[in-house]
């Protein structure tokens, strides 16, 4: 019996895989429909709703929420997720209250550039802009500028949650990993191979991020405890922790939830 050429065999296998995934996804969609999941755009076979996500994912999701509601169901490849379309944390009043941070960091950026110019040193502008951006984000969200070393005499009794170098690596890695296309998301039976090494990198940065945020939340809880009734929220983490203490929330916000939303805010605030 004459064997099929190798390209034909490969094509047949890929076609069978596509058909199988399509049918499996259709069955799952029908089964999950009974649970009254949030509305969302109809997914395409294999890619899901990835065709609707542009270069600015948070803006794409916001546009989708205008049509389907504040909480939408999206498919990224073979993975289903729920995405919040709007964030009250980003109200005009809230951002205006943090305007002084942006002004201070811009002035600090100009001082650094001027000092480098006076000294006659070559200036890598992208590095300065990146550090300034991370400085603004870390102060608005976390309350501290984790991208610079503390001046002499300013050290506290406890060691900082991370070094400036580790913080910058962690942020850069998170932003990079949030935008890559992982083969395992489209072909689940290849996920265990981690062909691109993205899963390993995601797990590594996730461990660092959780350890870092645990320390950050502990610091914020301690400040709230010490200030008592005179406590005033000064950053996004303070606001989230106050929401977590609210017994009237329809869905209780847990500590892991606070950490997860904090990561989302970091990504949303960083310019693309």
C-alpha positions in Angstrom: 0.0 0.0 0.0 1.4 3.4 -1.0 2.0 5.7 1.9 0.9 9.3 2.0 3.6 11.9 1.7 4.8 13.5 4.9 3.1 16.9 4.2 -0.2 15.2 3.6 0.0 13.4 6.9 0.9 16.6 8.7 -2.0 18.4 7.1 -4.4 15.6 8.0 -3.3 15.7 11.7 -3.6 19.5 11.9 -7.1 19.4 10.3 -8.2 16.7 12.7 -6.9 18.8 15.6 -8.7 21.9 14.4 -12.0 20.0 14.0 -11.6 18.4 17.4 -10.9 21.6 19.2 -13.8 23.3 17.4 -16.3 20.6 18.4 -15.0 20.5 22.0 -15.3 24.3 22.3 -18.9 24.1 21.0 -19.8 21.5 23.5 -18.3 23.4 26.4 -20.1 26.6 25.3 -23.5 24.7 25.3 -22.8 23.2 28.7 -21.7 26.4 30.3 -24.7 28.3 28.9 -26.8 26.7 31.6 -24.9 28.6 34.3 -25.9 32.0 33.1 -22.4 33.3 32.6 -21.8 37.0 31.8 -22.5 38.1 28.2 -19.6 38.6 25.7 -18.7 38.5 22.0 -19.0 35.3 20.1 -15.6 33.5 20.0 -14.0 32.2 16.9 -12.7 28.6 16.8 -9.2 28.2 18.1 -8.4 31.9 18.7 -11.5 32.8 20.7 -11.8 36.6 21.1 -8.2 37.4 20.6 -9.1 39.1 17.3 -10.8 41.8 19.3 -7.8 42.6 21.5 -5.6 45.4 20.0 -2.3 46.9 21.1 -3.9 48.4 24.2 -5.7 45.5 25.8 -7.4 47.5 28.6 -8.9 49.9 26.0 -10.1 47.0 23.9 -11.8 45.4 26.9 -13.4 48.7 27.7 -14.8 49.0 24.2 -16.2 45.5 24.5 -17.8 46.3 27.9 -19.7 49.2 26.2 -21.6 46.6 24.2 -21.9 43.7 26.6 -21.8 45.2 30.1 -19.5 45.9 33.1 -18.4 42.2 33.3 -17.8 40.3 30.1 -16.9 36.8 29.2 -14.0 36.5 26.8 -12.1 33.5 25.3 -8.4 33.8 24.9 -7.6 30.8 22.7 -9.0 27.8 24.6 -9.2 29.7 27.9 -12.3 31.4 29.2 -11.9 34.4 31.5 -14.1 37.2 33.0 -12.9 40.7 32.6 -14.1 43.9 34.4 -14.9 46.6 31.8 -14.8 49.6 34.2 -12.8 50.5 37.2 -14.1 53.0 39.7 -10.6 53.2 41.1 -9.7 55.3 38.0 -12.3 58.1 38.5 -11.3 61.6 37.5 -11.4 62.7 41.2 -9.1 59.8 42.2 -6.5 60.5 39.5 -6.7 64.3 40.3 -5.8 63.6 43.9 -2.6 61.9 42.7 -1.6 64.7 40.3 1.1 65.9 42.6 3.0 62.6 42.2 3.1 63.0 38.5 4.4 66.6 38.8 7.1 65.6 41.3 8.3 62.7 39.2 8.5 64.9 36.0 10.6 67.5 38.0 12.8 64.7 39.2 13.2 63.4 35.7 14.2 66.9 34.4 16.7 67.2 37.3 18.3 63.9 36.4 18.6 64.8 32.8 20.1 68.2 33.6 22.6 66.7 36.0 23.7 64.2 33.4 24.0 66.9 30.7 26.1 69.2 33.0 28.4 66.3 33.7 29.0 65.8 30.0 27.7 62.2 30.2 25.8 60.5 27.3 22.1 60.2 28.2 20.1 57.1 27.3 16.7 58.9 27.3 14.6 55.6 27.1 16.2 54.4 30.4 15.3 57.7 32.2 11.7 57.7 30.8 11.2 54.0 31.8 12.4 54.7 35.4 10.3 57.8 35.6 7.2 55.9 34.5 7.8 53.1 37.0 8.4 55.7 39.7 5.0 57.3 39.0 3.2 53.9 38.9 4.8 52.6 42.1 4.0 55.7 44.0 0.4 56.0 42.8 -0.4 52.3 43.3 1.9 51.2 46.1 2.8 54.4 47.9 6.5 54.2 47.5 9.1 54.7 44.7 10.6 51.2 44.6 12.8 51.9 41.6 15.4 54.0 43.5 17.6 53.2 46.4 16.8 54.9 49.7 19.1 57.8 50.7 21.5 57.3 53.5 19.8 57.5 56.9 16.4 56.8 55.5 16.5 53.0 56.1 13.8 51.5 58.2 14.1 48.7 60.7 12.7 46.2 58.2 14.4 45.4 54.9 12.6 46.7 51.8 10.4 44.2 49.9 12.7 44.2 46.9 15.7 45.9 45.4 15.3 48.6 42.6 16.9 46.2 40.1 14.6 43.3 41.1 11.5 45.6 41.0 12.4 46.9 37.5 13.0 43.3 36.2 9.7 42.2 37.8 7.7 44.9 36.1 9.4 44.5 32.7 8.8 40.8 32.8 5.2 41.1 33.8 4.5 43.6 31.0 6.3 41.4 28.5 4.6 38.1 29.6 1.1 39.8 29.5 1.5 40.4 25.7 3.1 37.2 24.4 1.2 34.5 22.5 1.7 31.1 24.1 1.3 28.1 21.8 -0.2 26.1 24.7 -3.1 28.5 24.9 -4.2 27.6 21.4 -3.2 23.9 21.4 -3.8 22.8 25.0 -2.3 19.3 24.5 1.0 21.0 23.7 0.9 23.2 26.9 2.9 20.8 29.0 5.9 21.1 26.7 6.2 24.8 27.3 7.8 25.1 23.9 8.6 28.8 24.2 9.6 28.8 27.9 6.9 31.3 28.7 5.1 29.2 31.4 8.4 28.8 33.3 9.0 32.5 33.1 5.5 33.3 34.2 5.7 31.0 37.2 9.0 32.6 38.2 7.8 36.2 38.0 4.6 35.2 39.7 6.5 33.9 42.7 8.5 37.1 43.0 5.4 39.2 42.6 3.4 37.5 45.2 6.3 37.6 47.7 6.7 41.3 47.0 3.0 42.2 47.2 2.6 40.3 50.5 5.3 42.6 52.0 3.6 45.7 50.5 0.2 44.7 51.9 1.7 44.0 55.3 3.3 47.5 55.3 0.0 49.1 54.4 -1.9 47.1 57.1 0.6 48.2 59.7 0.3 51.8 58.8 -3.5 51.5 59.0 -3.2 49.9 62.4 -0.9 52.6 63.8 -2.9 55.5 62.5 -6.3 54.1 63.7 -9.2 56.5 63.2 -6.9 59.1 61.6 -6.0 56.9 58.7 -6.3 58.4 55.3 -5.9 56.4 52.0 -2.9 57.7 50.1 -2.6 55.2 47.3 -4.5 52.5 45.3 -3.5 49.7 47.7 -5.0 51.6 50.6 -8.2 52.0 48.7 -8.4 48.3 47.9 -7.7 47.3 51.4 -10.5 49.6 52.6 -12.9 47.9 50.1 -11.8 44.5 51.3 -13.0 45.5 54.8 -16.4 46.7 53.6 -19.0 44.1 54.8 -21.6 45.5 52.3 -19.8 44.3 49.2 -21.8 41.9 47.1 -18.6 39.9 46.5 -16.0 39.9 49.2 -12.6 41.1 48.2 -9.9 38.8 49.5 -6.2 39.4 50.0 -5.3 37.5 46.8 -8.0 39.6 45.0 -6.2 42.8 46.2 -2.9 41.5 44.9 -4.5 40.5 41.5 -6.2 43.9 41.0 -2.9 45.6 42.0 -1.2 43.8 39.1 -3.9 44.8 36.7 -3.7 48.5 37.8 0.1 48.4 37.2 -0.5 47.2 33.7 -3.3 49.6 32.9 -1.3 52.7 34.1 1.8 51.9 32.1 1.8 53.7 28.7 1.9 51.4 25.8 
